[in-house]
Amino acid sequence: MAKQNNLPRVVIIGGGVIGLYSAYYLQQNGYQITIVEKTDGSDGCSYGNAGMIVPSHFIPLAVPGMIEKGIRWMFNAESPFYVKPRLNWDLLTWGLKFYQAANNKQVSKAMPALRDISLLSKKLYQTFASETGFDFAFAEKGLMMLCKTQHSFDEEASVAETANKLGIEAKVLSVPELHQLEPEIKPDVAGAVYYPGDAHLYPNILIKNLKDLLQKSGVSFLNDTEITGFDINGNTISSIRTQTGNTIAVEELVIATGSWSPILARQLNINLPMQAGKGYSTTYQQVAGKQLNIPSILLEARVAITPMAENLIRFGGTMEISGINSHINMNRVRGIIKAVPAFFPDYPIEVPAQDKVWYGLRPCSPDGLPYIGRTQKYKNLIIASGHAMMGLSLAPATGKLVQEIITQQQPSIDISLYDPERYD
């Protein structure tokens, strides 16, 4: 669509995958877009993630029993979930809200909301892959949840039953059926649940090519630009100020800064409870004769494995809530790698050198639902953040919803539970 100069200029703070897809759909509707990013744009949270598109992930992190399980995991240096004990008011209040959300009533409300945005995103990825003209290794091979113990297998079979009731296809697989899907290196497990509707892609290629597409379409990128303040006129944000002393005029403003979103929200007197959940990944070449074909999650270890383009395979996991920092905890990385031979005894893998480890900070809301919507406090502010481990998975749907909010169209799905001011 040709640009219409009478449309408002949209400034998006955050050059990660959520900001990029917001820019994509707005630009498709003729808006002039500026993306402001505090880094050089090469270290976004989605570059090294597992690349999974997961309608199967319809259950939020805050579920009954998770707090008790998390407390047990805190005493294991290699566990998949860890909260660093510290006297921090934001962490304490987030933990209380997490506790309040971890009940069956709240989970039952959250599941359809996560299902709807996931299915919308999967559909948009399919369209995006067919229309954009570049390849990002999008593949619809599904996802397998591999269960080491019979107890976990029984629990996951129950989740599969819930999934099918929600309209998400899930198949309970016996070990022989599983081995037919992974014949070269057979998992040593009690069983698996297979979600054929899931997909995956190569994040590095997607983000690079999406940026190139946006730049060629006229989207402006201001990298290495940190926001230091906002100019307010009544209930409107009129401009943003940067570390260089410059001001950028704002007509519509989108905050899509992931784990850093609460910092900006606080400057605007908006309460946006969130914790940064650090995850790690490392990528290897596939081993000839021992290749894995279908993305999988090692359930008890919470480790994700994704075969990717260029004969690569990526291993990722952990949820380490330790604040915003760049420290790489190699104990957590060892926990990821040690889990692999427990499920695949014949798979050759070694702990990587620290410089081969990628980390990202996932923005985790207390109730497991993202923050997407226009605020009441400022009529020209939209927040798009809090996607936890599913930022890449939910990015097209989030970008589409941001576009629909700004263009005053009926949203593709009900967004009431994503209200960014629900904790204000």
Legacy VTK file of the C-alpha trace (Angstrom):
# vtk DataFile Version 3.0
C-alpha trace
ASCII
DATASET POLYDATA
POINTS 424 float
0.000 0.000 0.000
1.323 3.432 -0.831
2.217 5.759 1.993
-0.360 8.312 3.011
1.385 11.349 4.429
-1.680 12.468 6.375
-1.480 9.404 8.613
0.165 9.835 12.021
3.844 9.075 12.304
4.419 6.103 14.582
7.482 5.823 16.798
8.273 2.310 18.040
10.694 2.006 20.941
12.359 -1.392 20.631
13.944 -3.041 17.623
13.295 -6.634 18.662
10.981 -9.002 16.842
7.817 -7.499 18.418
8.799 -4.001 17.318
9.766 -5.240 13.858
6.446 -6.973 13.224
4.535 -3.961 14.564
6.433 -1.839 12.051
5.749 -4.350 9.267
1.964 -4.345 9.600
1.762 -0.591 10.169
3.943 0.084 7.142
1.684 -2.222 5.106
-1.141 0.138 6.067
0.695 3.240 4.905
2.120 4.565 8.164
5.512 6.248 8.418
7.521 4.384 11.043
10.592 5.168 13.117
12.116 2.405 15.242
14.260 3.582 18.156
16.681 0.998 19.593
19.151 1.534 22.440
21.680 -0.986 21.052
23.122 -1.532 17.604
20.233 -3.914 16.957
22.296 -7.096 16.863
21.556 -8.527 20.332
17.801 -8.954 20.469
16.237 -11.604 22.668
14.971 -13.611 19.687
18.212 -14.137 17.756
19.343 -17.194 19.684
16.061 -18.641 20.839
14.659 -22.009 19.861
12.716 -20.617 16.914
9.531 -22.484 17.798
6.017 -21.398 16.791
4.003 -23.061 19.520
0.195 -23.053 19.714
0.862 -26.043 22.003
2.061 -23.613 24.690
-1.382 -22.549 25.849
-0.707 -23.037 29.573
0.832 -20.010 31.339
3.930 -20.230 33.521
1.883 -19.393 36.620
0.127 -22.693 37.354
-0.745 -24.450 40.609
2.315 -26.175 42.037
4.879 -24.083 40.148
5.932 -22.126 43.242
6.585 -25.304 45.238
8.483 -26.787 42.297
10.458 -23.565 41.893
11.497 -23.611 45.543
12.851 -27.152 45.126
14.696 -26.167 41.956
16.327 -23.199 43.683
18.648 -25.585 45.523
19.857 -27.234 42.305
22.500 -25.233 40.413
21.577 -26.951 37.137
17.782 -26.860 37.452
15.579 -25.492 34.651
13.983 -22.747 36.796
15.757 -20.470 39.212
14.901 -17.305 41.110
17.929 -15.585 42.582
17.044 -14.660 46.183
17.405 -10.912 46.659
15.734 -8.064 48.507
14.082 -6.332 45.591
10.653 -4.717 45.789
9.799 -5.348 42.120
10.661 -9.041 42.499
8.647 -9.378 45.725
5.530 -7.743 44.285
5.897 -9.733 41.053
6.169 -12.937 43.098
2.999 -12.084 45.010
1.091 -11.456 41.774
2.500 -14.700 40.339
1.198 -16.545 43.423
-2.237 -14.923 43.021
-2.383 -15.982 39.355
-1.267 -19.578 39.963
-4.720 -21.058 40.465
-7.049 -23.115 38.296
-9.555 -20.283 37.759
-6.925 -17.902 36.377
-5.274 -20.626 34.307
-8.638 -21.528 32.762
-9.097 -17.875 31.743
-5.566 -17.597 30.360
-5.565 -20.755 28.226
-8.049 -19.592 25.533
-6.313 -16.201 25.399
-2.933 -17.831 24.767
-4.477 -20.263 22.280
-6.103 -17.491 20.256
-3.021 -15.307 19.903
-0.865 -18.346 19.120
-3.167 -19.617 16.380
-3.411 -16.125 14.901
0.383 -15.847 14.893
0.826 -19.244 13.245
-1.611 -18.233 10.488
0.230 -14.948 9.951
3.576 -16.750 9.767
2.151 -18.988 7.049
1.019 -15.947 5.060
4.272 -14.104 5.721
6.331 -17.062 4.509
4.398 -17.248 1.240
4.214 -13.516 0.469
7.431 -11.812 1.531
9.784 -13.390 -0.976
12.539 -14.425 1.397
13.270 -17.733 3.047
13.627 -18.001 6.814
13.453 -21.803 6.976
9.836 -21.877 8.116
8.810 -25.517 8.520
5.654 -27.132 9.859
6.948 -30.353 11.372
5.207 -30.058 14.719
6.663 -30.389 18.194
7.236 -33.414 20.415
7.037 -33.278 24.213
9.368 -36.091 25.310
8.586 -37.537 28.735
11.303 -39.450 30.557
9.105 -40.842 33.326
5.710 -42.513 33.249
4.391 -39.927 35.717
5.306 -37.055 33.386
3.914 -38.975 30.423
0.583 -39.422 32.186
0.484 -35.722 33.067
1.325 -34.657 29.529
-1.322 -37.003 28.124
-3.819 -35.115 30.297
-2.543 -31.827 28.837
-3.032 -33.331 25.358
-6.642 -34.050 26.207
-7.128 -30.411 27.242
-5.412 -29.254 24.057
-7.750 -31.253 21.845
-10.756 -29.799 23.687
-9.362 -26.317 22.971
-8.984 -27.115 19.273
-5.216 -27.696 19.307
-4.428 -31.103 17.843
-2.348 -33.338 20.116
-1.421 -36.996 19.662
-0.219 -39.303 22.431
2.599 -41.433 21.014
3.875 -44.791 22.158
7.639 -45.385 22.123
7.516 -47.365 18.829
5.486 -44.568 17.193
7.982 -42.021 18.464
10.908 -44.006 17.099
9.288 -44.007 13.655
9.453 -40.192 13.722
13.063 -40.097 14.982
14.666 -43.213 13.448
18.332 -42.159 13.476
18.633 -41.471 17.189
15.846 -43.047 19.178
14.785 -41.280 22.384
14.911 -43.301 25.632
11.636 -42.122 27.165
8.350 -43.386 28.548
6.430 -41.762 25.695
5.675 -38.481 23.983
2.915 -36.105 23.018
3.077 -34.783 19.465
1.617 -31.414 18.438
1.506 -31.545 14.619
0.261 -27.955 14.334
3.435 -26.386 15.738
6.178 -25.028 13.484
9.685 -23.631 13.642
12.039 -21.293 11.801
15.596 -19.981 11.860
15.408 -16.753 13.934
18.740 -15.324 12.774
17.654 -15.345 9.126
14.127 -14.120 9.881
15.204 -11.051 11.830
17.976 -10.057 9.435
15.729 -10.295 6.394
12.788 -8.634 8.128
14.985 -5.651 9.003
16.222 -5.453 5.420
12.631 -5.584 4.148
11.548 -2.784 6.495
14.482 -0.561 5.584
13.798 -1.011 1.869
10.148 -0.117 2.546
11.128 3.187 4.139
11.087 2.385 7.846
13.675 4.507 9.708
15.967 2.898 12.299
17.625 4.953 15.036
20.065 2.522 16.643
22.285 3.255 19.654
19.618 5.675 20.854
18.518 5.470 24.483
15.316 7.070 25.737
15.917 9.322 28.758
12.521 10.964 29.164
9.104 11.887 27.804
7.388 15.211 27.191
3.748 15.102 28.220
0.928 17.408 27.141
-2.205 16.530 29.116
-2.954 12.881 28.355
-0.724 12.819 25.272
2.960 12.020 24.906
4.199 14.758 22.589
7.864 13.718 22.259
10.604 11.489 23.587
14.066 12.620 24.678
17.292 10.748 23.986
20.722 10.505 25.581
22.136 12.805 22.902
19.830 15.633 23.960
17.638 15.292 20.895
13.856 15.101 20.962
11.701 12.996 18.657
8.149 14.147 18.015
5.472 11.523 18.689
1.982 11.133 17.280
1.550 7.431 18.120
4.042 5.685 20.413
4.600 1.945 20.837
6.739 0.576 23.677
8.059 -2.844 22.672
11.252 -3.076 24.703
10.850 -6.522 26.248
12.376 -6.854 29.699
13.231 -3.146 29.713
9.580 -2.084 29.262
8.885 -1.569 33.004
11.726 0.973 33.166
10.097 3.153 30.512
6.618 2.521 31.906
7.766 3.699 35.333
8.827 7.036 33.820
5.230 7.362 32.629
3.776 6.354 36.039
2.473 3.069 34.650
2.875 -0.081 36.734
4.022 -2.902 34.446
5.041 -5.859 36.646
7.666 -7.913 34.866
10.784 -9.947 35.535
13.537 -10.769 33.086
13.774 -14.544 32.687
17.198 -15.353 31.320
17.503 -18.272 28.944
20.526 -19.808 27.262
21.166 -21.605 24.008
24.025 -23.070 22.017
24.086 -24.212 18.396
25.960 -27.125 16.790
26.234 -28.803 13.430
24.061 -31.901 13.114
25.976 -35.176 13.395
25.825 -37.405 10.315
23.814 -40.543 11.040
22.470 -39.079 14.288
20.249 -36.328 12.977
17.118 -35.149 14.730
14.210 -34.191 12.484
11.446 -32.756 14.632
11.716 -30.016 17.273
11.259 -31.393 20.756
11.122 -30.399 24.387
12.693 -32.619 27.018
9.839 -32.214 29.429
11.343 -32.808 32.854
14.477 -30.836 31.993
12.597 -28.042 30.144
15.172 -28.198 27.355
14.196 -27.245 23.799
15.893 -28.841 20.785
15.370 -27.427 17.299
16.837 -28.685 14.021
17.443 -25.558 11.958
18.590 -24.454 8.529
22.150 -24.994 7.334
22.222 -28.428 9.041
22.299 -26.780 12.476
20.720 -27.887 15.723
20.031 -25.605 18.664
19.710 -26.567 22.339
18.155 -24.074 24.732
16.484 -23.743 28.072
16.316 -22.496 31.654
14.313 -19.689 33.188
16.695 -17.766 35.426
15.089 -14.803 37.168
18.074 -12.835 38.408
17.425 -9.302 37.192
18.682 -7.554 34.072
22.341 -8.482 33.702
24.750 -9.970 31.171
26.229 -12.683 33.388
26.337 -16.181 31.860
25.805 -18.861 34.488
27.602 -21.906 33.109
25.938 -24.139 35.716
22.640 -23.487 33.928
24.250 -24.214 30.570
25.661 -27.494 31.893
22.178 -28.393 33.077
20.887 -28.021 29.513
23.654 -30.142 27.990
23.540 -32.852 30.678
19.836 -33.386 30.038
20.384 -34.415 26.420
22.029 -37.851 26.963
19.407 -38.655 29.589
16.818 -38.577 26.779
19.124 -39.478 23.866
21.790 -41.830 25.284
23.598 -42.177 21.950
23.737 -38.481 21.136
27.265 -37.012 21.261
27.301 -33.576 22.906
29.731 -31.579 25.015
29.376 -28.460 27.155
30.236 -25.465 24.941
32.843 -22.844 25.671
31.330 -19.766 27.263
31.884 -17.661 24.147
29.637 -20.089 22.220
26.708 -19.545 24.606
23.925 -17.117 23.721
21.586 -15.660 26.323
18.397 -13.651 26.138
16.169 -11.938 28.695
12.532 -12.990 28.328
9.976 -10.460 29.664
7.741 -12.396 32.081
4.464 -10.986 33.356
3.125 -12.467 36.604
0.058 -14.104 35.028
1.805 -15.422 31.911
-0.152 -13.193 29.516
1.448 -10.477 27.397
0.746 -6.775 27.727
-0.840 -5.595 24.484
-3.065 -2.560 24.166
-3.594 1.166 24.279
-3.307 2.728 27.728
-6.032 4.799 29.352
-3.484 7.151 30.898
-2.085 8.286 27.532
-4.304 8.254 24.486
-1.413 7.778 22.039
0.546 5.077 23.896
0.424 1.372 23.022
2.388 -1.240 24.976
3.427 -4.553 23.401
5.563 -6.585 25.775
5.596 -9.364 28.374
5.624 -12.359 26.014
7.996 -14.440 28.190
9.448 -17.341 26.191
7.065 -16.839 23.257
8.105 -13.473 21.861
9.133 -14.915 18.508
6.129 -17.227 18.409
3.634 -14.438 19.095
5.362 -11.599 17.233
3.272 -11.474 14.018
0.002 -11.600 15.961
1.205 -8.896 18.339
2.322 -6.698 15.460
-1.015 -7.206 13.730
-2.914 -6.297 16.903
-0.805 -3.144 17.348
-1.659 -2.175 13.776
-5.372 -2.828 14.345
-5.347 -0.762 17.543
-3.707 2.217 15.820
-5.916 1.963 12.719
-8.985 1.631 14.990
-10.007 -1.660 13.448
-11.747 -4.465 15.288
-8.906 -6.608 16.728
-8.543 -10.041 15.170
-8.978 -11.603 18.627
-10.251 -10.502 22.029
-7.441 -8.503 23.686
-9.167 -7.650 26.965
-6.988 -10.007 29.053
-3.817 -8.425 27.637
-4.687 -5.002 29.132
-1.331 -3.297 29.847
-2.824 -1.454 32.816
-4.388 -4.486 34.478
-2.046 -4.123 37.472
-2.258 -0.334 37.713
LINES 1 425
424 0 1 2 3 4 5 6 7 8 9 10 11 12 13 14 15 16 17 18 19 20 21 22 23 24 25 26 27 28 29 30 31 32 33 34 35 36 37 38 39 40 41 42 43 44 45 46 47 48 49 50 51 52 53 54 55 56 57 58 59 60 61 62 63 64 65 66 67 68 69 70 71 72 73 74 75 76 77 78 79 80 81 82 83 84 85 86 87 88 89 90 91 92 93 94 95 96 97 98 99 100 101 102 103 104 105 106 107 108 109 110 111 112 113 114 115 116 117 118 119 120 121 122 123 124 125 126 127 128 129 130 131 132 133 134 135 136 137 138 139 140 141 142 143 144 145 146 147 148 149 150 151 152 153 154 155 156 157 158 159 160 161 162 163 164 165 166 167 168 169 170 171 172 173 174 175 176 177 178 179 180 181 182 183 184 185 186 187 188 189 190 191 192 193 194 195 196 197 198 199 200 201 202 203 204 205 206 207 208 209 210 211 212 213 214 215 216 217 218 219 220 221 222 223 224 225 226 227 228 229 230 231 232 233 234 235 236 237 238 239 240 241 242 243 244 245 246 247 248 249 250 251 252 253 254 255 256 257 258 259 260 261 262 263 264 265 266 267 268 269 270 271 272 273 274 275 276 277 278 279 280 281 282 283 284 285 286 287 288 289 290 291 292 293 294 295 296 297 298 299 300 301 302 303 304 305 306 307 308 309 310 311 312 313 314 315 316 317 318 319 320 321 322 323 324 325 326 327 328 329 330 331 332 333 334 335 336 337 338 339 340 341 342 343 344 345 346 347 348 349 350 351 352 353 354 355 356 357 358 359 360 361 362 363 364 365 366 367 368 369 370 371 372 373 374 375 376 377 378 379 380 381 382 383 384 385 386 387 388 389 390 391 392 393 394 395 396 397 398 399 400 401 402 403 404 405 406 407 408 409 410 411 412 413 414 415 416 417 418 419 420 421 422 423
